Amino acid sequence: MKKAALILGIIFLILTFVGGGYVLINHGQVNAGYAVVPGIWTMICFGLYRNGKCD
């Protein structure tokens, strides 16, 4: 389960940067949630990975 949290964290981190790039390409005219929502899931997954709560 710890390995799954790390893999999901990496995937969500990539999605965060892709979403941020999408918002920047569109000059901020699209919703910033494209970057924020995966960023929140990134913090959750990496938090679970670091704390070892998911064994």
N, C-alpha and C positions, 0 to 999 in steps of 0.2 A: 504494500500500500504506500510505503514511503517513496518508492521508486515511481509510482504512478503520480504522486503529488509533484515530484520533480519534473516529470515529463509534461504534465498539464501546465505547470508553472512556466516552463519554457515556451510551450505553444501559446499560452495567453500573453506572454511577454512579446512574442513576435507579432501577435494580433494587435497589441497595444501600439507598437511602432508603425504597423501598417495603417491602423486607424488614425494615428496622429499625422502621418504623411498624407492620408486622404483629406483630412481636415485642412492641412496647410496648402495642398494643391488647389483646393476649392476656396481658398482665401477666407476661411472661417465661416463660409455661408452655410455649411452643413452642421449638423448637430455634433457637438463635442463628445457625445456619448459613445461615438465610434471608437474613441480612444480611452475614455474613462471606465467604461464597463469592463473591458478585458483587463484594464489595469487593476481594478479592484480584485478580480479573480486571481490575477497574478500574485498580489500581496497575500491573499488567503492561502493559495497553494504553497507559496514559498514559506509562509508562516507555519503551516502544518508540517512541511518538510524539515524546517529548522528545529521546531519544538519536539519532533518525534511523537506527536500525538496520534499519528496514524500508523500503527505497527501492523 
